[in-house]
Amino acid sequence: MKKKVLLIGACTLLLCGCGKIPKLSNGDEAVVEFKDGDKISVNELYEEIKNNYGLNALLNMVDEYIYDKELSDVKEDANTYADSYISQLRQNYDSEDQLLQALSSRGYQSIDAYKKVLYLSYMQNEAIEKYVRDNITEDELKKYYDEEVYPNMTLSHILITPEVTDDMKDEDKEKAEKEAKDKINNIIKELNKAKNEDIASVFEKLAKENSQDEGTKDKGGSLGEINIGSLNGQYDELIKAASELEDGKYSTEVITTELGYHVILKTKTGEKKSYEDSLDSMKDKITTDKLTNDSSLIPEAIKSYHEKYDLDIIDSELDSQYGRYMNNLINTYKNTNS
């Protein structure tokens, strides 16, 4: 698909509207005529558009073309997302006119124009994730499987939460944190004293007496059989710490999470999911981690899609603008990681 065609399409898109629509078969034809016979031609309008916001319109058209081809199975989801977002947005306004005025103040001339932006944003996010996911190496997957995929484990825990409030002074917060940590350390000392006893029974008793996890306290701290993601990310550190323990052993060091301070008891280790059965979840997690930790992958993905379709921007000024845009995009995300 040649850029000349895209540019003509851009002019057509921008000139379309209700009422009379100028024919664009001849660039010298008038878009606006004055009573003295002067006019503004299609070519003049094109130059004005090109030098002000033509590149943005062009890139939107290019991206829509590419992502629609690359992610044809995602288009319905993208449209549903855009429609749902606009539906929620409508609830904030008393009338359609108010919504249109709000969108107009942000540079959108219609609801459809804003919907297009939402649609493209969704498609671009999906395309970037697909690029990263498709470029995960076998070595990365094997390393992740060996180091980050855990078998199911049956665990119990005791949680002590610092009594901290937002309006506390820093020294008061530090004092509350220390008190909570000291309390969990004292619980570990109690477990250490019980070496010749049934550790599971002692742990259960201490959990009922001390744990501040109301959901597990009365069950002796039992979390059941869990794994990464079984509950939520708040418990992932417990899984990682438990992977270092033998069955029947408890943690002798304080485990810190956003919930507070923990000691855990591991009672049983299950089977580890096979490599093949773990592939999808591993790819999802690696993709998320990569995009979180390396934002330079975003312009890399965009550039890769553009190169795949061998873009040839016929207009030299727009071509120069495009080059500057890509360099700025790459440098911006490179600086973000610095």
HULINZI-V859064 format. One record per helix or strand of 3 or more residues. SS is the DSSP state (H for helix, E for strand). FROM is the first residue (numbers start at 1). TO is the last residue. If there is no record, write none. Layout:
SS,FROM,TO ; SS,FROM,TO
//
This chain:
H,3,15 ; E,30,33 ; E,39,41 ; H,42,70 ; H,75,90 ; H,96,105 ; H,111,134 ; H,138,148 ; E,153,160 ; H,170,193 ; H,199,210 ; H,217,219 ; E,222,226 ; H,233,242 ; E,255,257 ; E,260,269 ; H,275,293 ; H,296,308 ; H,316,337
//
